[in-house]
Amino acid sequence: MATREATVRARIPQSLKSDTDAVFDALGISSSEAIRLFLTQVRLRRGLPFSVVLPLKEDNTDLLLSPKQRQSALDDCYED
């Protein structure tokens, strides 16, 4: 019995496609094969094959600091 195939379409930025195609080429697989692998893993794991979490609120404060402020805060942690 022949396996029926479905078509999956997604709109993504061209730069994302180009960057990931380069990775897939290095791995010797096509975009279609990579998507098939991803979907197979979702089915097997019954979820995403990687962790997706929101950062804690206190973790976001580092994003608001300048590199100099961040370094100063790190230095303060190591002072006795």
C-alpha positions as CSV (number, residue, x, y, z in Angstrom):
1,M,0.0,0.0,0.0
2,A,1.4,3.4,-1.0
3,T,2.0,6.0,1.7
4,R,0.1,9.2,1.1
5,E,2.1,12.4,1.5
6,A,1.0,15.8,2.7
7,T,2.5,19.1,1.9
8,V,3.6,21.5,4.6
9,R,4.1,25.2,3.8
10,A,5.5,27.9,6.0
11,R,6.5,31.5,5.5
12,I,10.0,32.1,7.0
13,P,12.6,34.9,6.5
14,Q,14.8,34.2,3.5
15,S,17.9,34.6,5.7
16,L,16.6,31.8,8.0
17,K,16.1,29.5,5.0
18,S,19.5,30.3,3.6
19,D,21.3,29.8,6.9
20,T,19.5,26.5,7.7
21,D,20.0,25.2,4.2
22,A,23.7,25.6,4.6
23,V,23.6,23.6,7.8
24,F,21.4,20.9,6.1
25,D,23.8,20.7,3.2
26,A,26.7,20.1,5.6
27,L,24.6,17.4,7.2
28,G,23.8,15.9,3.8
29,I,20.0,16.3,4.2
30,S,17.4,18.4,2.5
31,S,15.0,20.9,4.2
32,S,12.2,18.4,3.6
33,E,14.2,15.7,5.4
34,A,15.0,18.0,8.3
35,I,11.3,18.9,8.7
36,R,10.4,15.2,8.5
37,L,12.9,14.5,11.3
38,F,11.5,17.3,13.4
39,L,7.9,16.1,13.0
40,T,8.9,12.5,13.7
41,Q,10.6,13.6,17.0
42,V,7.5,15.6,18.0
43,R,5.4,12.5,17.4
44,L,7.7,10.2,19.3
45,R,8.2,12.6,22.3
46,R,4.6,13.9,22.2
47,G,6.1,17.4,22.4
48,L,8.9,19.5,21.1
49,P,12.3,17.8,20.9
50,F,13.9,20.7,22.8
51,S,13.0,22.8,25.9
52,V,11.0,26.0,25.3
53,V,10.8,28.2,28.4
54,L,10.3,31.8,29.3
55,P,13.2,33.4,31.2
56,L,12.5,34.4,34.8
57,K,11.8,38.1,35.3
58,E,14.9,38.6,37.3
59,D,16.9,37.1,34.5
60,N,15.7,39.8,32.1
61,T,17.3,42.6,34.1
62,D,20.7,41.7,32.7
63,L,19.4,42.5,29.2
64,L,18.8,46.1,30.3
65,L,22.4,46.6,31.6
66,S,25.2,48.0,29.5
67,P,28.2,45.6,29.1
68,K,30.1,47.8,31.6
69,Q,27.3,47.7,34.1
70,R,27.1,43.9,33.7
71,Q,30.8,43.5,34.3
72,S,30.6,45.7,37.3
73,A,27.7,43.6,38.7
74,L,29.8,40.4,38.1
75,D,32.8,41.9,39.8
76,D,30.7,42.8,42.8
77,C,29.7,39.1,43.2
78,Y,33.4,38.1,43.5
79,E,34.4,40.8,46.0
80,D,34.9,39.6,49.6
